[in-house]
Amino acid sequence: MALPTAILILGPTGSGKTPLGELLEVRGVHGHKARHFDFGSRLRNYAARPSGILTEEELAVVRASLSSGALLEDRHFGIAEKLLTGFIADGLNPATDIIIMNGLPRHTGQAAALEKLLHINTIVVLDGTPEIVFERIARDTGGDRRERSDDELAQVKRRLTIFNERTLPLLDYYESKGRARIIRLPVGAATTAEDALKALNERLTDF
């Protein structure tokens, strides 16, 4: 059975990944139905409202990760796998639907582990400087920060450092595989999801 196809949205915190993912789910991708998998949001939801999918030990790992800003390491990939396989099983048609991946993978270990679950054929990089990120978060440009409790300056700076050190190397990883096209979209302080989608559609001419 063929693996589901996915688009991975990469970008620093506050760059607009979630608003773009939500808009792609509404609009679709070149006639394909799209489903947005927001890993961070799902982790926060499960930590706040446990549903039995994760064990108490796994929930403790998730809560520690959320409070510290640390990434889930390879030994905890089972948590991500549970959430993603449940998402795929929940009405997604692997033959036609596109998964919009947001927040997973966050490092190369996760990327390697994901290869058994889906095929990422496009990576959309939302490029924004730290100064732009700070302004976007302060403005809530994407309209998705109101319920976030982890947007203090020190926490944002920590997430930016982790992104640069652990997540950006994913581009080299996927380039070395030669199986995913990379589309870079500049993001400004006022760039909306509609703006990003328009720029993406101008570059993503087929799928």
C-alpha positions as CSV (number, residue, x, y, z in Angstrom):
1,M,0.0,0.0,0.0
2,A,1.4,3.4,-1.0
3,L,2.3,5.8,1.8
4,P,0.3,9.1,2.1
5,T,1.9,12.1,0.5
6,A,2.8,15.1,2.6
7,I,3.9,18.7,2.4
8,L,6.1,19.8,5.3
9,I,5.9,23.4,6.5
10,L,9.1,24.6,8.2
11,G,9.7,28.0,9.8
12,P,10.7,29.6,13.1
13,T,8.0,30.0,15.8
14,G,5.6,32.8,14.9
15,S,6.3,32.6,11.1
16,G,2.8,31.5,10.3
17,K,3.0,27.8,9.9
18,T,-0.4,27.0,11.6
19,P,-2.4,29.7,9.7
20,L,-1.0,28.5,6.4
21,G,-1.6,24.9,7.3
22,E,-5.2,25.6,8.3
23,L,-5.8,27.6,5.0
24,L,-4.3,24.8,2.9
25,E,-6.8,22.4,4.6
26,V,-9.7,24.7,3.6
27,R,-8.5,25.3,0.0
28,G,-6.8,22.0,-0.8
29,V,-3.7,21.5,-3.0
30,H,-4.2,21.3,-6.8
31,G,-7.6,19.6,-6.5
32,H,-6.4,17.3,-3.7
33,K,-8.1,17.3,-0.3
34,A,-5.6,18.5,2.4
35,R,-5.5,17.6,6.1
36,H,-3.5,19.7,8.5
37,F,-1.5,17.9,11.1
38,D,-0.4,20.5,13.7
39,F,1.8,18.4,16.0
40,G,2.4,21.1,18.6
41,S,-1.3,21.9,18.9
42,R,-2.1,18.2,19.3
43,L,0.5,17.8,22.0
44,R,-0.8,20.8,23.9
45,N,-4.4,19.5,23.6
46,Y,-3.5,16.0,24.8
47,A,-1.5,17.4,27.7
48,A,-4.5,19.5,28.8
49,R,-7.2,17.0,28.1
50,P,-5.9,13.4,28.2
51,S,-7.9,11.0,26.2
52,G,-6.3,7.6,26.8
53,I,-4.2,7.6,23.6
54,L,-1.0,8.3,25.5
55,T,0.1,6.6,28.7
56,E,0.7,8.5,31.9
57,E,4.5,8.1,31.3
58,E,4.1,9.5,27.7
59,L,2.0,12.4,29.0
60,A,4.7,13.2,31.5
61,V,7.2,13.4,28.7
62,V,4.9,15.6,26.6
63,R,4.3,18.0,29.5
64,A,8.0,18.2,30.3
65,S,8.7,18.9,26.7
66,L,6.1,21.7,26.5
67,S,7.2,23.3,29.7
68,S,10.9,23.3,28.8
69,G,10.6,23.9,25.0
70,A,12.7,20.8,24.4
71,L,12.1,18.6,21.4
72,L,10.9,15.0,21.6
73,E,14.0,12.9,21.0
74,D,14.2,9.7,19.0
75,R,13.5,7.5,22.0
76,H,10.1,9.2,22.3
77,F,9.1,8.9,18.7
78,G,6.4,6.4,19.7
79,I,4.4,9.4,21.0
80,A,4.5,11.1,17.6
81,E,3.7,7.8,15.8
82,K,0.6,7.3,17.9
83,L,-0.8,10.7,17.2
84,L,0.1,10.6,13.5
85,T,-1.2,7.1,12.8
86,G,-4.5,8.0,14.6
87,F,-4.7,11.1,12.5
88,I,-4.2,9.1,9.3
89,A,-6.7,6.5,10.3
90,D,-9.4,9.2,11.0
91,G,-11.0,9.5,7.5
92,L,-7.9,10.3,5.5
93,N,-7.6,8.7,2.1
94,P,-3.9,7.9,1.6
95,A,-4.3,7.5,-2.1
96,T,-5.6,11.0,-2.8
97,D,-5.4,13.2,0.3
98,I,-2.4,15.4,1.1
99,I,-1.1,15.7,4.7
100,I,0.1,19.2,5.7
101,M,2.8,18.5,8.3
102,N,3.4,21.2,10.8
103,G,5.8,20.7,13.8
104,L,6.8,17.2,12.8
105,P,9.6,16.3,12.0
106,R,11.6,18.8,14.1
107,H,15.0,17.1,13.7
108,T,16.6,14.5,11.4
109,G,16.0,11.6,13.7
110,Q,12.2,12.2,13.5
111,A,12.5,12.6,9.7
112,A,14.1,9.2,9.3
113,A,11.5,7.6,11.5
114,L,8.7,9.2,9.6
115,E,9.8,7.6,6.3
116,K,7.8,4.4,7.2
117,L,4.6,6.4,7.7
118,L,4.5,9.0,4.9
119,H,6.3,10.5,1.9
120,I,7.2,14.2,2.1
121,N,7.6,15.4,-1.4
122,T,7.5,19.2,-0.8
123,I,9.0,21.4,1.9
124,V,7.7,24.9,2.3
125,V,10.1,27.1,4.3
126,L,8.7,30.3,5.8
127,D,11.7,32.5,6.1
128,G,11.7,35.3,8.7
129,T,14.4,37.0,10.8
130,P,14.2,36.9,14.6
131,E,13.1,40.6,14.6
132,I,10.2,39.8,12.3
133,V,9.3,36.8,14.4
134,F,9.1,39.0,17.6
135,E,6.9,41.5,15.8
136,R,4.6,38.9,14.3
137,I,4.1,37.4,17.8
138,A,3.5,40.8,19.4
139,R,1.0,41.7,16.6
140,D,-0.5,38.1,16.5
141,T,-0.3,38.5,12.8
142,G,-1.5,35.0,12.1
143,G,-4.3,35.2,14.7
144,D,-3.1,31.9,16.3
145,R,-1.2,33.2,19.4
146,R,-4.1,34.2,21.8
147,E,-4.2,30.9,23.6
148,R,-0.5,30.3,23.7
149,S,1.0,30.6,27.2
150,D,4.6,30.1,26.0
151,D,5.3,33.3,24.1
152,E,7.4,35.1,26.8
153,L,10.5,36.6,25.2
154,A,12.9,34.1,26.8
155,Q,10.8,31.1,25.6
156,V,10.6,32.5,22.1
157,K,14.4,33.1,22.0
158,R,14.9,29.5,23.2
159,R,12.6,28.1,20.5
160,L,14.5,30.1,17.8
161,T,17.8,28.7,19.0
162,I,16.4,25.2,18.9
163,F,15.0,25.8,15.4
164,N,18.3,27.0,14.1
165,E,20.4,24.2,15.7
166,R,18.1,21.2,15.3
167,T,15.3,21.9,12.7
168,L,17.1,23.8,9.9
169,P,19.4,20.9,9.3
170,L,16.3,19.1,8.0
171,L,16.8,21.0,4.7
172,D,20.2,19.4,4.2
173,Y,18.8,16.0,5.1
174,Y,16.0,16.2,2.5
175,E,18.3,17.7,-0.1
176,S,20.7,14.8,0.4
177,K,17.7,12.4,-0.2
178,G,16.9,14.2,-3.4
179,R,13.2,13.3,-3.2
180,A,11.6,16.6,-2.0
181,R,11.4,20.0,-3.6
182,I,12.1,23.0,-1.3
183,I,10.1,26.2,-1.7
184,R,11.3,29.2,0.3
185,L,8.7,32.0,1.0
186,P,9.9,35.2,2.6
187,V,7.7,36.3,5.6
188,G,7.3,39.8,6.8
189,A,5.8,41.2,10.0
190,A,2.4,41.7,8.2
191,T,2.5,38.6,6.0
192,T,-0.9,36.8,6.3
193,A,-1.7,33.2,5.5
194,E,-3.5,34.4,2.4
195,D,-0.3,36.2,1.3
196,A,1.8,33.1,1.9
197,L,-0.7,30.8,0.1
198,K,-0.7,33.1,-2.9
199,A,3.1,33.1,-3.0
200,L,3.1,29.3,-2.6
201,N,0.6,28.7,-5.4
202,E,2.8,30.8,-7.7
203,R,5.6,28.4,-7.1
204,L,3.7,25.1,-6.5
205,T,2.4,24.7,-10.1
206,D,1.8,21.0,-9.9
207,F,1.5,18.2,-7.4
